[in-house]
Amino acid sequence: MSPVQIFLVVLMSLAGMAYFGYGKKQQVMSAMVAGGLMMGIPYVVSSAWLLFLIWLVLMAFPIFGSRM
């Protein structure tokens, strides 16, 4: 693993924990799903760029998902 990929995994997991905790506390299912995926996706994806793009999509999912 490259240092960039390790940094992204740690950052994505921390953001996932925050999203999941927020979703659980506020009972927002889209934030809980996005948080769970943020914590699990780094174990499946090996490309740093793909991981970053998935992270951006998952960060925006609760914002745009709640407006639909």
PDB file of N, CA, C and O in Angstrom:
ATOM      1  N   MET A   1       0.837  -1.186   0.000  1.00  0.00           N
ATOM      2  CA  MET A   1       0.000   0.000   0.000  1.00  0.00           C
ATOM      3  C   MET A   1       0.874   1.239   0.000  1.00  0.00           C
ATOM      4  O   MET A   1       1.877   1.318   0.709  1.00  0.00           O
ATOM      5  N   SER A   2       0.471   2.198  -0.808  1.00  0.00           N
ATOM      6  CA  SER A   2       1.214   3.453  -0.863  1.00  0.00           C
ATOM      7  C   SER A   2       0.771   4.357   0.291  1.00  0.00           C
ATOM      8  O   SER A   2      -0.307   4.167   0.855  1.00  0.00           O
ATOM      9  N   PRO A   3       1.605   5.337   0.639  1.00  0.00           N
ATOM     10  CA  PRO A   3       1.232   6.260   1.717  1.00  0.00           C
ATOM     11  C   PRO A   3      -0.056   7.041   1.408  1.00  0.00           C
ATOM     12  O   PRO A   3      -0.829   7.345   2.316  1.00  0.00           O
ATOM     13  N   VAL A   4      -0.280   7.360   0.139  1.00  0.00           N
ATOM     14  CA  VAL A   4      -1.505   8.071  -0.243  1.00  0.00           C
ATOM     15  C   VAL A   4      -2.715   7.189   0.013  1.00  0.00           C
ATOM     16  O   VAL A   4      -3.731   7.661   0.522  1.00  0.00           O
ATOM     17  N   GLN A   5      -2.617   5.939  -0.329  1.00  0.00           N
ATOM     18  CA  GLN A   5      -3.727   5.010  -0.135  1.00  0.00           C
ATOM     19  C   GLN A   5      -3.998   4.781   1.356  1.00  0.00           C
ATOM     20  O   GLN A   5      -5.157   4.697   1.761  1.00  0.00           O
ATOM     21  N   ILE A   6      -2.974   4.681   2.154  1.00  0.00           N
ATOM     22  CA  ILE A   6      -3.155   4.519   3.594  1.00  0.00           C
ATOM     23  C   ILE A   6      -3.842   5.750   4.172  1.00  0.00           C
ATOM     24  O   ILE A   6      -4.742   5.627   5.002  1.00  0.00           O
ATOM     25  N   PHE A   7      -3.422   6.935   3.739  1.00  0.00           N
ATOM     26  CA  PHE A   7      -4.046   8.175   4.194  1.00  0.00           C
ATOM     27  C   PHE A   7      -5.523   8.220   3.811  1.00  0.00           C
ATOM     28  O   PHE A   7      -6.365   8.602   4.624  1.00  0.00           O
ATOM     29  N   LEU A   8      -5.842   7.828   2.568  1.00  0.00           N
ATOM     30  CA  LEU A   8      -7.238   7.821   2.130  1.00  0.00           C
ATOM     31  C   LEU A   8      -8.075   6.821   2.916  1.00  0.00           C
ATOM     32  O   LEU A   8      -9.225   7.107   3.249  1.00  0.00           O
ATOM     33  N   VAL A   9      -7.521   5.668   3.212  1.00  0.00           N
ATOM     34  CA  VAL A   9      -8.261   4.652   3.976  1.00  0.00           C
ATOM     35  C   VAL A   9      -8.573   5.174   5.373  1.00  0.00           C
ATOM     36  O   VAL A   9      -9.696   5.020   5.855  1.00  0.00           O
ATOM     37  N   VAL A  10      -7.606   5.780   6.019  1.00  0.00           N
ATOM     38  CA  VAL A  10      -7.825   6.316   7.364  1.00  0.00           C
ATOM     39  C   VAL A  10      -8.829   7.462   7.321  1.00  0.00           C
ATOM     40  O   VAL A  10      -9.739   7.520   8.148  1.00  0.00           O
ATOM     41  N   LEU A  11      -8.673   8.363   6.375  1.00  0.00           N
ATOM     42  CA  LEU A  11      -9.581   9.501   6.254  1.00  0.00           C
ATOM     43  C   LEU A  11     -11.001   9.045   5.932  1.00  0.00           C
ATOM     44  O   LEU A  11     -11.966   9.552   6.503  1.00  0.00           O
ATOM     45  N   MET A  12     -11.123   8.101   5.032  1.00  0.00           N
ATOM     46  CA  MET A  12     -12.443   7.601   4.646  1.00  0.00           C
ATOM     47  C   MET A  12     -13.107   6.865   5.798  1.00  0.00           C
ATOM     48  O   MET A  12     -14.316   6.996   5.992  1.00  0.00           O
ATOM     49  N   SER A  13     -12.358   6.104   6.556  1.00  0.00           N
ATOM     50  CA  SER A  13     -12.928   5.378   7.688  1.00  0.00           C
ATOM     51  C   SER A  13     -13.379   6.333   8.793  1.00  0.00           C
ATOM     52  O   SER A  13     -14.427   6.121   9.403  1.00  0.00           O
ATOM     53  N   LEU A  14     -12.601   7.375   9.052  1.00  0.00           N
ATOM     54  CA  LEU A  14     -13.002   8.356  10.060  1.00  0.00           C
ATOM     55  C   LEU A  14     -14.263   9.104   9.630  1.00  0.00           C
ATOM     56  O   LEU A  14     -15.166   9.324  10.437  1.00  0.00           O
ATOM     57  N   ALA A  15     -14.320   9.492   8.365  1.00  0.00           N
ATOM     58  CA  ALA A  15     -15.519  10.163   7.858  1.00  0.00           C
ATOM     59  C   ALA A  15     -16.710   9.212   7.896  1.00  0.00           C
ATOM     60  O   ALA A  15     -17.830   9.634   8.187  1.00  0.00           O
ATOM     61  N   GLY A  16     -16.484   7.950   7.609  1.00  0.00           N
ATOM     62  CA  GLY A  16     -17.547   6.951   7.665  1.00  0.00           C
ATOM     63  C   GLY A  16     -18.082   6.772   9.070  1.00  0.00           C
ATOM     64  O   GLY A  16     -19.290   6.645   9.268  1.00  0.00           O
ATOM     65  N   MET A  17     -17.182   6.762  10.053  1.00  0.00           N
ATOM     66  CA  MET A  17     -17.630   6.653  11.438  1.00  0.00           C
ATOM     67  C   MET A  17     -18.455   7.868  11.841  1.00  0.00           C
ATOM     68  O   MET A  17     -19.455   7.739  12.547  1.00  0.00           O
ATOM     69  N   ALA A  18     -18.034   9.048  11.390  1.00  0.00           N
ATOM     70  CA  ALA A  18     -18.776  10.270  11.710  1.00  0.00           C
ATOM     71  C   ALA A  18     -20.152  10.255  11.050  1.00  0.00           C
ATOM     72  O   ALA A  18     -21.149  10.594  11.688  1.00  0.00           O
ATOM     73  N   TYR A  19     -20.211   9.871   9.792  1.00  0.00           N
ATOM     74  CA  TYR A  19     -21.498   9.798   9.087  1.00  0.00           C
ATOM     75  C   TYR A  19     -22.412   8.762   9.734  1.00  0.00           C
ATOM     76  O   TYR A  19     -23.604   9.013   9.915  1.00  0.00           O
ATOM     77  N   PHE A  20     -21.869   7.617  10.078  1.00  0.00           N
ATOM     78  CA  PHE A  20     -22.679   6.564  10.687  1.00  0.00           C
ATOM     79  C   PHE A  20     -23.206   7.009  12.050  1.00  0.00           C
ATOM     80  O   PHE A  20     -24.375   6.793  12.371  1.00  0.00           O
ATOM     81  N   GLY A  21     -22.340   7.630  12.847  1.00  0.00           N
ATOM     82  CA  GLY A  21     -22.767   8.121  14.164  1.00  0.00           C
ATOM     83  C   GLY A  21     -23.836   9.197  14.049  1.00  0.00           C
ATOM     84  O   GLY A  21     -24.804   9.198  14.808  1.00  0.00           O
ATOM     85  N   TYR A  22     -23.662  10.110  13.101  1.00  0.00           N
ATOM     86  CA  TYR A  22     -24.666  11.145  12.871  1.00  0.00           C
ATOM     87  C   TYR A  22     -25.986  10.532  12.425  1.00  0.00           C
ATOM     88  O   TYR A  22     -27.050  10.911  12.915  1.00  0.00           O
ATOM     89  N   GLY A  23     -25.919   9.590  11.500  1.00  0.00           N
ATOM     90  CA  GLY A  23     -27.129   8.950  10.990  1.00  0.00           C
ATOM     91  C   GLY A  23     -27.862   8.168  12.058  1.00  0.00           C
ATOM     92  O   GLY A  23     -29.092   8.139  12.086  1.00  0.00           O
ATOM     93  N   LYS A  24     -27.108   7.535  12.936  1.00  0.00           N
ATOM     94  CA  LYS A  24     -27.731   6.766  14.009  1.00  0.00           C
ATOM     95  C   LYS A  24     -28.396   7.695  15.019  1.00  0.00           C
ATOM     96  O   LYS A  24     -29.499   7.420  15.491  1.00  0.00           O
ATOM     97  N   LYS A  25     -27.724   8.788  15.345  1.00  0.00           N
ATOM     98  CA  LYS A  25     -28.254   9.719  16.341  1.00  0.00           C
ATOM     99  C   LYS A  25     -29.486  10.467  15.819  1.00  0.00           C
ATOM    100  O   LYS A  25     -30.464  10.646  16.545  1.00  0.00           O
ATOM    101  N   GLN A  26     -29.429  10.903  14.551  1.00  0.00           N
ATOM    102  CA  GLN A  26     -30.519  11.667  13.968  1.00  0.00           C
ATOM    103  C   GLN A  26     -31.546  10.796  13.247  1.00  0.00           C
ATOM    104  O   GLN A  26     -32.555  11.303  12.758  1.00  0.00           O
ATOM    105  N   GLN A  27     -31.295   9.506  13.182  1.00  0.00           N
ATOM    106  CA  GLN A  27     -32.145   8.532  12.501  1.00  0.00           C
ATOM    107  C   GLN A  27     -32.308   8.881  11.015  1.00  0.00           C
ATOM    108  O   GLN A  27     -33.418   8.929  10.485  1.00  0.00           O
ATOM    109  N   VAL A  28     -31.166   9.121  10.364  1.00  0.00           N
ATOM    110  CA  VAL A  28     -31.116   9.400   8.931  1.00  0.00           C
ATOM    111  C   VAL A  28     -30.481   8.189   8.261  1.00  0.00           C
ATOM    112  O   VAL A  28     -29.276   7.965   8.374  1.00  0.00           O
ATOM    113  N   MET A  29     -31.298   7.417   7.568  1.00  0.00           N
ATOM    114  CA  MET A  29     -30.831   6.158   7.003  1.00  0.00           C
ATOM    115  C   MET A  29     -29.776   6.367   5.907  1.00  0.00           C
ATOM    116  O   MET A  29     -28.846   5.567   5.801  1.00  0.00           O
ATOM    117  N   SER A  30     -29.900   7.424   5.090  1.00  0.00           N
ATOM    118  CA  SER A  30     -28.924   7.633   4.016  1.00  0.00           C
ATOM    119  C   SER A  30     -27.530   7.909   4.574  1.00  0.00           C
ATOM    120  O   SER A  30     -26.536   7.481   3.986  1.00  0.00           O
ATOM    121  N   ALA A  31     -27.442   8.614   5.692  1.00  0.00           N
ATOM    122  CA  ALA A  31     -26.139   8.875   6.304  1.00  0.00           C
ATOM    123  C   ALA A  31     -25.563   7.600   6.913  1.00  0.00           C
ATOM    124  O   ALA A  31     -24.354   7.378   6.860  1.00  0.00           O
ATOM    125  N   MET A  32     -26.417   6.768   7.487  1.00  0.00           N
ATOM    126  CA  MET A  32     -25.927   5.506   8.049  1.00  0.00           C
ATOM    127  C   MET A  32     -25.407   4.577   6.963  1.00  0.00           C
ATOM    128  O   MET A  32     -24.375   3.930   7.142  1.00  0.00           O
ATOM    129  N   VAL A  33     -26.109   4.505   5.843  1.00  0.00           N
ATOM    130  CA  VAL A  33     -25.671   3.647   4.736  1.00  0.00           C
ATOM    131  C   VAL A  33     -24.360   4.167   4.153  1.00  0.00           C
ATOM    132  O   VAL A  33     -23.432   3.395   3.913  1.00  0.00           O
ATOM    133  N   ALA A  34     -24.288   5.483   3.926  1.00  0.00           N
ATOM    134  CA  ALA A  34     -23.055   6.065   3.381  1.00  0.00           C
ATOM    135  C   ALA A  34     -21.889   5.852   4.336  1.00  0.00           C
ATOM    136  O   ALA A  34     -20.780   5.553   3.894  1.00  0.00           O
ATOM    137  N   GLY A  35     -22.118   5.999   5.640  1.00  0.00           N
ATOM    138  CA  GLY A  35     -21.061   5.776   6.621  1.00  0.00           C
ATOM    139  C   GLY A  35     -20.589   4.336   6.650  1.00  0.00           C
ATOM    140  O   GLY A  35     -19.389   4.073   6.732  1.00  0.00           O
ATOM    141  N   GLY A  36     -21.523   3.407   6.584  1.00  0.00           N
ATOM    142  CA  GLY A  36     -21.148   1.996   6.551  1.00  0.00           C
ATOM    143  C   GLY A  36     -20.352   1.640   5.314  1.00  0.00           C
ATOM    144  O   GLY A  36     -19.376   0.893   5.382  1.00  0.00           O
ATOM    145  N   LEU A  37     -20.777   2.182   4.178  1.00  0.00           N
ATOM    146  CA  LEU A  37     -20.032   1.928   2.942  1.00  0.00           C
ATOM    147  C   LEU A  37     -18.653   2.569   2.975  1.00  0.00           C
ATOM    148  O   LEU A  37     -17.691   1.988   2.473  1.00  0.00           O
ATOM    149  N   MET A  38     -18.541   3.772   3.563  1.00  0.00           N
ATOM    150  CA  MET A  38     -17.237   4.426   3.663  1.00  0.00           C
ATOM    151  C   MET A  38     -16.270   3.610   4.501  1.00  0.00           C
ATOM    152  O   MET A  38     -15.069   3.594   4.230  1.00  0.00           O
ATOM    153  N   MET A  39     -16.781   2.940   5.506  1.00  0.00           N
ATOM    154  CA  MET A  39     -15.902   2.123   6.344  1.00  0.00           C
ATOM    155  C   MET A  39     -15.550   0.794   5.691  1.00  0.00           C
ATOM    156  O   MET A  39     -14.501   0.226   5.994  1.00  0.00           O
ATOM    157  N   GLY A  40     -16.407   0.277   4.792  1.00  0.00           N
ATOM    158  CA  GLY A  40     -16.166  -1.030   4.200  1.00  0.00           C
ATOM    159  C   GLY A  40     -15.501  -1.027   2.844  1.00  0.00           C
ATOM    160  O   GLY A  40     -14.784  -1.970   2.511  1.00  0.00           O
ATOM    161  N   ILE A  41     -15.719   0.009   2.052  1.00  0.00           N
ATOM    162  CA  ILE A  41     -15.191   0.065   0.681  1.00  0.00           C
ATOM    163  C   ILE A  41     -13.663  -0.020   0.624  1.00  0.00           C
ATOM    164  O   ILE A  41     -13.155  -0.675  -0.287  1.00  0.00           O
ATOM    165  N   PRO A  42     -12.896   0.592   1.526  1.00  0.00           N
ATOM    166  CA  PRO A  42     -11.436   0.503   1.415  1.00  0.00           C
ATOM    167  C   PRO A  42     -10.884  -0.919   1.462  1.00  0.00           C
ATOM    168  O   PRO A  42      -9.767  -1.154   1.002  1.00  0.00           O
ATOM    169  N   TYR A  43     -11.633  -1.863   2.002  1.00  0.00           N
ATOM    170  CA  TYR A  43     -11.160  -3.243   2.044  1.00  0.00           C
ATOM    171  C   TYR A  43     -11.337  -3.953   0.704  1.00  0.00           C
ATOM    172  O   TYR A  43     -10.754  -5.013   0.479  1.00  0.00           O
ATOM    173  N   VAL A  44     -12.146  -3.364  -0.191  1.00  0.00           N
ATOM    174  CA  VAL A  44     -12.451  -3.998  -1.471  1.00  0.00           C
ATOM    175  C   VAL A  44     -11.711  -3.335  -2.626  1.00  0.00           C
ATOM    176  O   VAL A  44     -11.250  -4.021  -3.538  1.00  0.00           O
ATOM    177  N   VAL A  45     -11.592  -2.015  -2.600  1.00  0.00           N
ATOM    178  CA  VAL A  45     -10.999  -1.249  -3.699  1.00  0.00           C
ATOM    179  C   VAL A  45      -9.505  -1.062  -3.437  1.00  0.00           C
ATOM    180  O   VAL A  45      -9.100  -0.715  -2.328  1.00  0.00           O
ATOM    181  N   SER A  46      -8.693  -1.296  -4.468  1.00  0.00           N
ATOM    182  CA  SER A  46      -7.250  -1.187  -4.275  1.00  0.00           C
ATOM    183  C   SER A  46      -6.634   0.046  -4.943  1.00  0.00           C
ATOM    184  O   SER A  46      -5.483   0.382  -4.661  1.00  0.00           O
ATOM    185  N   SER A  47      -7.372   0.720  -5.813  1.00  0.00           N
ATOM    186  CA  SER A  47      -6.858   1.897  -6.495  1.00  0.00           C
ATOM    187  C   SER A  47      -7.136   3.158  -5.669  1.00  0.00           C
ATOM    188  O   SER A  47      -8.260   3.375  -5.216  1.00  0.00           O
ATOM    189  N   ALA A  48      -6.102   3.985  -5.477  1.00  0.00           N
ATOM    190  CA  ALA A  48      -6.264   5.204  -4.680  1.00  0.00           C
ATOM    191  C   ALA A  48      -7.208   6.190  -5.358  1.00  0.00           C
ATOM    192  O   ALA A  48      -8.024   6.819  -4.684  1.00  0.00           O
ATOM    193  N   TRP A  49      -7.113   6.337  -6.676  1.00  0.00           N
ATOM    194  CA  TRP A  49      -7.990   7.280  -7.383  1.00  0.00           C
ATOM    195  C   TRP A  49      -9.433   6.822  -7.359  1.00  0.00           C
ATOM    196  O   TRP A  49     -10.335   7.636  -7.157  1.00  0.00           O
ATOM    197  N   LEU A  50      -9.667   5.550  -7.560  1.00  0.00           N
ATOM    198  CA  LEU A  50     -11.030   5.029  -7.508  1.00  0.00           C
ATOM    199  C   LEU A  50     -11.596   5.151  -6.094  1.00  0.00           C
ATOM    200  O   LEU A  50     -12.775   5.456  -5.920  1.00  0.00           O
ATOM    201  N   LEU A  51     -10.774   4.919  -5.107  1.00  0.00           N
ATOM    202  CA  LEU A  51     -11.192   5.059  -3.717  1.00  0.00           C
ATOM    203  C   LEU A  51     -11.589   6.503  -3.416  1.00  0.00           C
ATOM    204  O   LEU A  51     -12.584   6.748  -2.734  1.00  0.00           O
ATOM    205  N   PHE A  52     -10.817   7.448  -3.922  1.00  0.00           N
ATOM    206  CA  PHE A  52     -11.119   8.860  -3.718  1.00  0.00           C
ATOM    207  C   PHE A  52     -12.421   9.256  -4.407  1.00  0.00           C
ATOM    208  O   PHE A  52     -13.219   9.997  -3.835  1.00  0.00           O
ATOM    209  N   LEU A  53     -12.643   8.777  -5.618  1.00  0.00           N
ATOM    210  CA  LEU A  53     -13.884   9.099  -6.333  1.00  0.00           C
ATOM    211  C   LEU A  53     -15.107   8.496  -5.641  1.00  0.00           C
ATOM    212  O   LEU A  53     -16.147   9.147  -5.541  1.00  0.00           O
ATOM    213  N   ILE A  54     -14.986   7.272  -5.170  1.00  0.00           N
ATOM    214  CA  ILE A  54     -16.084   6.648  -4.435  1.00  0.00           C
ATOM    215  C   ILE A  54     -16.359   7.418  -3.152  1.00  0.00           C
ATOM    216  O   ILE A  54     -17.515   7.595  -2.767  1.00  0.00           O
ATOM    217  N   TRP A  55     -15.314   7.873  -2.496  1.00  0.00           N
ATOM    218  CA  TRP A  55     -15.448   8.643  -1.269  1.00  0.00           C
ATOM    219  C   TRP A  55     -16.210   9.942  -1.520  1.00  0.00           C
ATOM    220  O   TRP A  55     -17.077  10.317  -0.730  1.00  0.00           O
ATOM    221  N   LEU A  56     -15.891  10.627  -2.612  1.00  0.00           N
ATOM    222  CA  LEU A  56     -16.601  11.865  -2.944  1.00  0.00           C
ATOM    223  C   LEU A  56     -18.088  11.611  -3.197  1.00  0.00           C
ATOM    224  O   LEU A  56     -18.940  12.378  -2.748  1.00  0.00           O
ATOM    225  N   VAL A  57     -18.387  10.545  -3.909  1.00  0.00           N
ATOM    226  CA  VAL A  57     -19.791  10.204  -4.186  1.00  0.00           C
ATOM    227  C   VAL A  57     -20.519   9.880  -2.884  1.00  0.00           C
ATOM    228  O   VAL A  57     -21.645  10.331  -2.674  1.00  0.00           O
ATOM    229  N   LEU A  58     -19.887   9.110  -2.020  1.00  0.00           N
ATOM    230  CA  LEU A  58     -20.534   8.736  -0.761  1.00  0.00           C
ATOM    231  C   LEU A  58     -20.679   9.918   0.190  1.00  0.00           C
ATOM    232  O   LEU A  58     -21.617   9.957   0.987  1.00  0.00           O
ATOM    233  N   MET A  59     -19.766  10.878   0.117  1.00  0.00           N
ATOM    234  CA  MET A  59     -19.895  12.079   0.946  1.00  0.00           C
ATOM    235  C   MET A  59     -21.102  12.907   0.510  1.00  0.00           C
ATOM    236  O   MET A  59     -21.767  13.520   1.345  1.00  0.00           O
ATOM    237  N   ALA A  60     -21.386  12.929  -0.784  1.00  0.00           N
ATOM    238  CA  ALA A  60     -22.495  13.734  -1.300  1.00  0.00           C
ATOM    239  C   ALA A  60     -23.822  12.985  -1.259  1.00  0.00           C
ATOM    240  O   ALA A  60     -24.877  13.610  -1.365  1.00  0.00           O
ATOM    241  N   PHE A  61     -23.796  11.675  -1.110  1.00  0.00           N
ATOM    242  CA  PHE A  61     -25.021  10.875  -1.156  1.00  0.00           C
ATOM    243  C   PHE A  61     -26.083  11.308  -0.137  1.00  0.00           C
ATOM    244  O   PHE A  61     -27.240  11.471  -0.524  1.00  0.00           O
ATOM    245  N   PRO A  62     -25.745  11.502   1.154  1.00  0.00           N
ATOM    246  CA  PRO A  62     -26.797  11.914   2.100  1.00  0.00           C
ATOM    247  C   PRO A  62     -27.357  13.305   1.815  1.00  0.00           C
ATOM    248  O   PRO A  62     -28.522  13.574   2.108  1.00  0.00           O
ATOM    249  N   ILE A  63     -26.546  14.180   1.252  1.00  0.00           N
ATOM    250  CA  ILE A  63     -27.014  15.533   0.957  1.00  0.00           C
ATOM    251  C   ILE A  63     -28.021  15.511  -0.185  1.00  0.00           C
ATOM    252  O   ILE A  63     -29.100  16.093  -0.077  1.00  0.00           O
ATOM    253  N   PHE A  64     -27.669  14.843  -1.274  1.00  0.00           N
ATOM    254  CA  PHE A  64     -28.576  14.794  -2.427  1.00  0.00           C
ATOM    255  C   PHE A  64     -29.660  13.745  -2.272  1.00  0.00           C
ATOM    256  O   PHE A  64     -30.729  13.873  -2.868  1.00  0.00           O
ATOM    257  N   GLY A  65     -29.408  12.713  -1.486  1.00  0.00           N
ATOM    258  CA  GLY A  65     -30.399  11.678  -1.256  1.00  0.00           C
ATOM    259  C   GLY A  65     -31.588  12.162  -0.440  1.00  0.00           C
ATOM    260  O   GLY A  65     -32.707  11.677  -0.609  1.00  0.00           O
ATOM    261  N   SER A  66     -31.338  13.123   0.449  1.00  0.00           N
ATOM    262  CA  SER A  66     -32.426  13.627   1.293  1.00  0.00           C
ATOM    263  C   SER A  66     -33.316  14.614   0.537  1.00  0.00           C
ATOM    264  O   SER A  66     -34.443  14.871   0.959  1.00  0.00           O
ATOM    265  N   ARG A  67     -32.835  15.159  -0.555  1.00  0.00           N
ATOM    266  CA  ARG A  67     -33.614  16.132  -1.332  1.00  0.00           C
ATOM    267  C   ARG A  67     -34.556  15.486  -2.327  1.00  0.00           C
ATOM    268  O   ARG A  67     -35.431  16.151  -2.881  1.00  0.00           O
ATOM    269  N   MET A  68     -34.383  14.192  -2.558  1.00  0.00           N
ATOM    270  CA  MET A  68     -35.224  13.504  -3.535  1.00  0.00           C
ATOM    271  C   MET A  68     -36.497  13.012  -2.907  1.00  0.00           C
ATOM    272  O   MET A  68     -37.327  12.407  -3.586  1.00  0.00           O
TER     273      MET A  68
END
